[in-house]
Amino acid sequence: MFKTLKALTTIGAMTAALLTAAPAFADNEAERIWTAPMMKAMDTNKDGVVTRQEYLNYMGRQFDMMDTKKTGRLGKAEFMNKALMGLTFRTELDAGG
């Protein structure tokens, strides 16, 4: 339980860092990712809002997909792999978001 909470907290921090790093993460990239289909993919109970838990669950699945070595940690190669990150965030949207 603690490891899961720690991993989800790390995911949240990484997400916040990505969103606030203006030069590295341009506005058009944020608009491409944070869309109505993304919200729909996160909103698992389909009530039109994303709760903190729904957000953390979604980001946890993304982390797990990026953790190719299944170590519970993302090394630099996994974290910085833009192709993998693009596929990771696009997977749920393409599947019906």
C-alpha positions in Angstrom: 0.0 0.0 0.0 2.8 2.4 1.0 4.7 1.6 -2.2 1.6 2.2 -4.3 0.9 5.6 -2.6 4.5 6.6 -3.0 4.5 5.7 -6.7 1.2 7.6 -7.3 2.6 10.6 -5.4 5.7 10.5 -7.7 3.5 10.3 -10.7 1.6 13.3 -9.6 4.8 15.2 -9.0 6.1 14.2 -12.5 2.8 15.4 -14.0 3.0 18.7 -12.3 6.6 19.1 -13.3 5.7 18.4 -17.0 2.9 20.9 -16.9 4.9 23.7 -15.3 8.1 23.3 -17.4 7.0 25.8 -20.0 10.1 25.6 -22.3 10.2 21.8 -22.3 6.4 21.3 -22.4 4.9 23.8 -24.8 1.2 25.0 -24.5 0.3 23.1 -27.7 1.6 19.9 -26.1 -0.5 20.4 -23.0 -3.6 21.1 -25.2 -2.9 17.9 -27.1 -2.8 15.8 -24.0 -5.3 17.4 -21.6 -8.4 17.1 -23.8 -12.0 16.2 -23.4 -11.2 12.6 -24.6 -8.4 12.4 -21.9 -10.9 13.5 -19.3 -13.4 10.9 -20.5 -10.7 8.2 -20.3 -10.0 9.2 -16.7 -13.7 9.5 -15.6 -14.2 5.8 -15.0 -17.7 6.2 -13.4 -18.8 8.5 -16.2 -20.2 11.3 -14.0 -18.6 14.1 -15.9 -15.9 14.9 -13.4 -12.5 13.5 -12.6 -11.8 12.8 -8.9 -8.4 12.7 -7.4 -8.6 8.9 -7.2 -9.7 8.6 -10.9 -6.7 10.8 -11.9 -4.3 8.8 -9.7 -5.6 5.5 -11.0 -5.2 6.7 -14.6 -1.7 8.0 -14.1 -0.8 4.8 -12.2 -1.7 2.8 -15.3 0.4 5.1 -17.4 3.4 4.7 -15.0 3.0 0.9 -15.2 3.0 1.0 -19.0 6.2 3.2 -19.0 7.9 0.9 -16.4 9.1 -1.5 -19.1 11.5 -3.2 -16.7 8.7 -3.7 -14.1 10.9 -2.4 -11.3 8.4 0.1 -9.9 10.7 2.9 -10.9 11.3 4.8 -14.1 14.9 5.1 -15.1 16.0 8.0 -17.2 15.7 6.0 -20.4 12.1 5.0 -19.6 11.1 8.5 -18.3 12.7 10.4 -21.2 11.5 8.1 -24.0 9.2 10.4 -25.9 7.9 7.7 -28.2 6.9 5.5 -25.3 5.4 8.5 -23.5 3.4 9.4 -26.6 2.1 5.9 -26.9 1.4 5.7 -23.2 -0.9 8.7 -23.2 -2.4 8.0 -26.6 -3.3 4.3 -25.8 -6.5 5.0 -23.8 -7.6 7.8 -26.0 -7.3 5.7 -29.1 -9.1 2.8 -27.4 -12.3 4.8 -27.1 -11.7 8.1 -25.4 
